Amino acid sequence: MLLSVPPFAAGPGEQEVERLICASVVSDNTSVYDQMEQIRDASMRHNPPLGLHAVLLYQSGWFVYWAEGPGSALRALLERVRRDDRHEAQRVVHHSRGKRFLSTPWSMMMSRSHDTPAEFGLRVTAIRQMMEQGRQFAPTSVIRRLSAPMRLPAARHLPDPEAFHRVGVCGVANEAFDLVAWLGAQQGQPLAHRRFAGEVDLDSGSDYVEFMQDGHPCRVIAISRHGLLHGLRRAFLPDWPLLLLVMSGQPKRDDALMDRVRDACQGLPCCPALLGIAPDTETHARMASRSRSEGLHYLHGAPIASHDCGAIWHEAREQLKRLGAPASSIWPMTEPLLAA
Ligand SMILES: Cc1cc2nc3c(=O)[nH]c(=O)nc-3n(C[C@H](O)[C@H](O)[C@H](O)COP(=O)(O)O)c2cc1C
């Protein structure tokens, strides 16, 4: 299911938070990872007691900073961050109120990209201009538009650049990365690579590949089991209609994967349907029953071996056909802009 019903108000008994995304130019591009670690240390000291959760991204000489929390604490934080001389020219590119999307106090992502700072800046300006004209997008959409815009030439002229299929893949071992590498080779498309880190040691990679599938742009994203629990990753799960789970047929390992999926989906506004890939019907039956008891939707076809990338993708493709055209992710503006 896609985040098409903005802006996801807090439910009864849930705390309402403000969500804010800012982009800023990094002052000194040497040792950026060290700077991010220092910012992480300060954030882990200050943010959790105030109910503030945040994500920091670095790409092409820019920081993108997504923070959520109670309004007054968030505004005070923003004021402090704005005075930080590690960055400049900070601009707000998303502001909304509602349910919390960031489930962990801190996560960060570093992405090596060939884009120049000026090219990245053009994307920031475009989003900011649309915001000023009364159009803004889901926080995840803003992050994607800035850090991972759809690059396929065939998708460039479509009316909504964010309306593409997003399919996550996670396996008990390396199956997800093998599938994405196989798809890249099949489709003649390059892989994109990202590195994530969490509060302390949640360091994990993620690869994705893009190609046209049955007339629609499609992105397939490999994540590690470990990466499923990363705060930034969890925030993106509601945007994925399908999460492929590649299982081994060994109950202990498959159950451990399902435990991670359950934990990752906990408290999200909506969860992807799980497309189970398993070598036997017993595994499907057990996982379908586990998913039911966790309130998750489990789909599956005939048994498939975990290394049979062709058969796995065939299964996923059939499900995508059933889902139809990918939905848009535009949010209407519901509030005045922050003065920034
Ligand atoms: C892009 C960016 C985001 C930041 N995010 C936070 C944050 O979420 N929480 C925080 O306490 N400090 C954050 N900082 C660091 C603050 O600007 C400031 O240096 C820090 O809070 C000072 O903490 P200290 O007084 O304990 O040293 C951020 C800095 C930058 C450049």
The ligand as an SDF file (V2000), in Angstrom:
LIG
                    3D

 31 33  0  0  0  0  0  0  0  0999 V2000
   22.3760   18.7590    9.9700 C   0  0  0  0  0  0  0  0  0  0  0  0
   22.5680   18.7260   11.4680 C   0  0  0  0  0  0  0  0  0  0  0  0
   21.6450   18.0400   12.2520 C   0  0  0  0  0  0  0  0  0  0  0  0
   21.7870   18.0100   13.6380 C   0  0  0  0  0  0  0  0  0  0  0  0
   20.8820   17.3070   14.3770 N   0  0  0  0  0  0  0  0  0  0  0  0
   20.9820   17.3300   15.7260 C   0  0  0  0  0  0  0  0  0  0  0  0
   20.0090   16.6730   16.5350 C   0  0  0  0  0  0  0  0  0  0  0  0
   19.0690   16.0430   16.0650 O   0  0  0  0  0  0  0  0  0  0  0  0
   20.1540   16.7510   17.8790 N   0  0  0  0  0  0  0  0  0  0  0  0
   21.1860   17.4080   18.4680 C   0  0  0  0  0  0  0  0  0  0  0  0
   21.2470   17.4600   19.6970 O   0  0  0  0  0  0  0  0  0  0  0  0
   22.1300   18.0140   17.7190 N   0  0  0  0  0  0  0  0  0  0  0  0
   22.0520   17.9930   16.3790 C   0  0  0  0  0  0  0  0  0  0  0  0
   23.0010   18.6140   15.6250 N   0  0  0  0  0  0  0  0  0  0  0  0
   24.1610   19.2250   16.3250 C   0  0  0  0  0  0  0  0  0  0  0  0
   23.7600   20.5620   16.9210 C   0  0  0  0  0  0  0  0  0  0  0  0
   23.8230   21.5690   15.9190 O   0  0  0  0  0  0  0  0  0  0  0  0
   24.7200   20.9380   18.0740 C   0  0  0  0  0  0  0  0  0  0  0  0
   26.0460   20.9260   17.6040 O   0  0  0  0  0  0  0  0  0  0  0  0
   24.6330   19.9660   19.2300 C   0  0  0  0  0  0  0  0  0  0  0  0
   23.2920   19.7320   19.5840 O   0  0  0  0  0  0  0  0  0  0  0  0
   25.3870   20.5680   20.4200 C   0  0  0  0  0  0  0  0  0  0  0  0
   25.4010   19.6440   21.4660 O   0  0  0  0  0  0  0  0  0  0  0  0
   26.3500   19.8520   22.7200 P   0  0  0  0  0  0  0  0  0  0  0  0
   26.0500   21.2210   23.2360 O   0  0  0  0  0  0  0  0  0  0  0  0
   25.9620   18.7800   23.6910 O   0  0  0  0  0  0  0  0  0  0  0  0
   27.7590   19.7280   22.2120 O   0  0  0  0  0  0  0  0  0  0  0  0
   22.8910   18.6680   14.2470 C   0  0  0  0  0  0  0  0  0  0  0  0
   23.8000   19.3460   13.4340 C   0  0  0  0  0  0  0  0  0  0  0  0
   23.6560   19.3850   12.0690 C   0  0  0  0  0  0  0  0  0  0  0  0
   24.6620   20.1100   11.2270 C   0  0  0  0  0  0  0  0  0  0  0  0
  1  2  1  0
  2  3  1  0
  2 30  2  0
  3  4  2  0
  4  5  1  0
  4 28  1  0
  5  6  2  0
  6  7  1  0
  6 13  1  0
  7  8  2  0
  7  9  1  0
  9 10  1  0
 10 11  2  0
 10 12  1  0
 12 13  2  0
 13 14  1  0
 14 15  1  0
 14 28  1  0
 15 16  1  0
 16 17  1  0
 16 18  1  0
 18 19  1  0
 18 20  1  0
 20 21  1  0
 20 22  1  0
 22 23  1  0
 23 24  1  0
 24 25  2  0
 24 26  1  0
 24 27  1  0
 28 29  2  0
 29 30  1  0
 30 31  1  0
M  END
$$$$
